[in-house]
Amino acid sequence: MARQIRRSPVLHLAIVAALLAGVLPGLVLGRVQAKEEFGLPAAELNVANASSATQLDALDAGTLDPRPDRPAVRLGSAVNEAVPVLSEDGSTFVLSGNDGTIVVRDGLMGPERLRFFPDGTVGELALSRDGRRLVATVVADYSSANLKLPAWKVFDTADGRLLATVENDESGDPWEEWVVDAGAQRLYRLAYADGVAAGAQGAGPYPTVLIANDLVTGAEVGRLDLPGVRAGWWQSEETVAIGGGQEPLTEALLPAVAVSHDGRRLAIVHADEDALTVVDTERLAIEATQTLARSASVLHRLVALLPLVPQSASAKTLEGTMLQAVFAPDGRHLYVFGVTSGVESGEPIFHGLGLRVVDVESGEVEAVAFDGMPIERVVPSPDGGSLYVAGPALDSADAESDTAMVPYLIWRVDAETLEVVAERSFTGWRWFLMRSALADPALPLTVELVDMAFMPSLITVPADTEVRLVVVNHGSVPHSLRAGDDASHELDVRVDVAPGESETITYRAPAGEYKMFCDVTGHAEAGMGGAIVAR
């Protein structure tokens, strides 16, 4: 999730701010793989055209090649620093515009549903899996002379109503680590002291406390002291040369916090040692704390990584460690990545910690890759078989480079081995979203009709189950949606939609594979086809 760096000694951390940009927002999870015989992916990537994007362009989820047959998603507003989010069911897309608005759309390609101004400056965003609840950090007064702590506000995405507020009680750092469960029912905060703002507390790192809040009422439901997990920001006695002068050096130690998809487990990866603490969220109790053991099969690949244990400031090699983590869809594995900051010859340097796959039960590190790379984001594919990994092609020697010109890379890697399957390079920082083609039978499935394509082009639904289908025509000409198998057996899916209109139908599909097509003359021949898989 996005993090804003506010402390003057680390103005050079624009890169790190990007590195800390997104964990779970925009993540779309599913359970069913695509059928390769149709040649259609179960998901596609939509990547920003620039850091402050006004549109998204489609990439093939398998090869990462551009999809010129897919229309660009025009956002209608330049996006601010907060990475936009797409709900797990694909029904709701939310962005925060540069003009201070929150914009809600029906799905990624759907029309704008709502635009409203929250009372304050919007920071990070998170959506419930059904897209009905939006959680946003909002700062009431963002002026440097009167910086107030952010509150977590929950909005109804249908009408923008404020549903609940969790106020920051000043028990920790105003930019503490936080995550929201998939239902947006619980907020978990890892709070720690802010030694920069309250220097009297002395040098860190500090013990932490996990705070849980109910996002329906805003009330605190419990706290768990985590004395073994150390974190914080504090000022060192060292100074660093910035802008021709010497300024105090800020030290940082930020553990990673991730919540499992079912919401039952919280994982905290320690930043001051190779250790993992797992919390049972129902009891709000520590389930286990274990050392991250490096398996013999990957030990030789760890040699190039910096140790995760921060060294003393006097060593002038390592002044901070900032970690992130993402649960795999199965909840059994954790993907850990991050960056270290330090001082060399009086100048700040940054070093990436690559990517590790950790078995949550045993603490075993099962695979390591991207040695020395500053990974910024990791998103599992809907079926959990692949990871999409993103970050700048930047090492410490490039720390003073123009970040707008630094190549930014997105990789598709095998989720178990971390072997690279595909790679794509961009000029300047990008964010991306994954759009799943998988349907939840309890929710309406939206299919957009464009000139000349279905979006998504592959729909996977449970067999013999009633499914609601919303068909929206974003094209400039009339389109239709028909479905039938190779034996010309047709589903009861027949709808004609005029430009700018939408239709909703309900159908039940026997187990099978059905071709989806537009029967307007010439449209199927122009490539307007797809598939419905019922199983």
Buried (B, 14 or more C-beta within 10 A) or exposed (E): BBBBBBBEBBEBBEBBBBBBBBBBBBBBBBEBBBBEEBEBBBBBBBBBBBBEBBBBBBBBBBBBEEBEEBBBBEBBBBBBBBBBBBBBBBBBBBBBBEEEBBBBBBBBBBEEBBBEEBEBBBBBBBBBBBBBBBBBBBBBEBEEEEBBBBBBBBBBBEEBEEBBBBEBEEEBBBBBBBBBBBBBBBBBBBBBBBBBBEEEBEBBBBBBBBBBBBBEEBEBEEBBEBEBBBBBBBBBEBBBEBEEEEBBBBBBBBBBBBBBBEBBBBBBBBBBBBBBBBBBBEEBEBBEBBEBEBEEEBEEBBEEBBEBEBBEBEEBBBBBBBBBBBBBBEBBBBBBBBBBBBBEEEBBBBBBBBBBBBBBEBBBBBBBBBBEBBBBBBBBBBBBEBBBBBBBEBBBEBBEEEBEEBEBBBBBBBBBEBEEEBEBEBEBBBBBBBBBBBBBEEBBBBBBBBBBBBBBBBBBBBEEEEBBBBBBBBBEEBBBBBBBBEEEEEBEBBBBBEEEEBBEBEBBBEEBBBBBBBEBEEBBEEEBBBBBBBE
